[in-house]
Amino acid sequence: MNENAFIAALQDINNHPVRFGECTITFTFHDGRLQYYTLTTSERKNVADLNANFKKMECVPNGKTA
């Protein structure tokens, strides 16, 4: 496999920093040769934090933040 593809993928990961979540790289081959790679990132949201934020909004009239 082409070492430059790994270096390029690593640079892409560094340009898309993920603090809480996942990063997936998929390499696609055709006839045994690397054709391209796909970088997928996702961001994790904690449900407990969302519930706490909604409760704070319920305490303020009209749901507006203070």
C-alpha positions as CSV (number, residue, x, y, z in Angstrom):
1,M,0.0,0.0,0.0
2,N,1.1,3.5,-0.7
3,E,2.8,5.1,2.4
4,N,1.8,8.6,1.1
5,A,-1.8,7.7,1.5
6,F,-1.3,7.0,5.2
7,I,0.6,10.3,5.6
8,A,-2.2,12.2,3.8
9,A,-4.9,10.5,5.9
10,L,-3.0,11.4,9.1
11,Q,-2.8,15.0,8.0
12,D,-6.5,15.0,7.3
13,I,-7.2,13.7,10.8
14,N,-5.1,16.5,12.3
15,N,-7.1,19.0,10.3
16,H,-10.4,17.6,11.7
17,P,-9.7,17.4,15.4
18,V,-12.2,15.3,17.3
19,R,-12.3,15.9,21.0
20,F,-15.2,13.5,21.9
21,G,-16.2,11.2,19.1
22,E,-14.8,8.9,16.4
23,C,-12.7,9.0,13.3
24,T,-12.9,6.3,10.7
25,I,-10.7,5.9,7.6
26,T,-11.8,3.5,4.9
27,F,-9.4,2.6,2.1
28,T,-10.9,1.5,-1.2
29,F,-9.0,-0.8,-3.6
30,H,-9.5,-1.8,-7.2
31,D,-7.4,-4.6,-8.7
32,G,-5.2,-4.7,-5.6
33,R,-4.3,-1.0,-5.8
34,L,-5.4,1.7,-3.5
35,Q,-7.8,4.0,-5.3
36,Y,-9.0,6.4,-2.6
37,Y,-9.7,6.8,1.1
38,T,-12.7,8.2,2.9
39,L,-12.4,10.0,6.2
40,T,-15.5,10.0,8.4
41,T,-15.7,11.9,11.7
42,S,-18.5,12.0,14.3
43,E,-19.1,14.1,17.4
44,R,-20.4,12.5,20.6
45,K,-23.1,14.3,22.5
46,N,-23.8,13.2,26.1
47,V,-27.5,12.8,26.8
48,A,-27.1,13.7,30.4
49,D,-25.7,17.1,29.4
50,L,-28.6,17.7,27.0
51,N,-31.1,16.9,29.7
52,A,-29.4,19.3,32.1
53,N,-29.5,22.1,29.5
54,F,-33.2,21.6,28.9
55,K,-33.9,21.7,32.6
56,K,-32.0,25.0,32.8
57,M,-34.2,26.4,30.0
58,E,-37.4,25.3,31.7
59,C,-36.5,27.5,34.7
60,V,-36.2,30.6,32.6
61,P,-39.5,32.2,31.3
62,N,-40.1,31.7,27.6
63,G,-37.2,29.3,27.4
64,K,-34.8,32.2,26.9
65,T,-31.4,31.9,28.5
66,A,-30.4,34.3,31.2
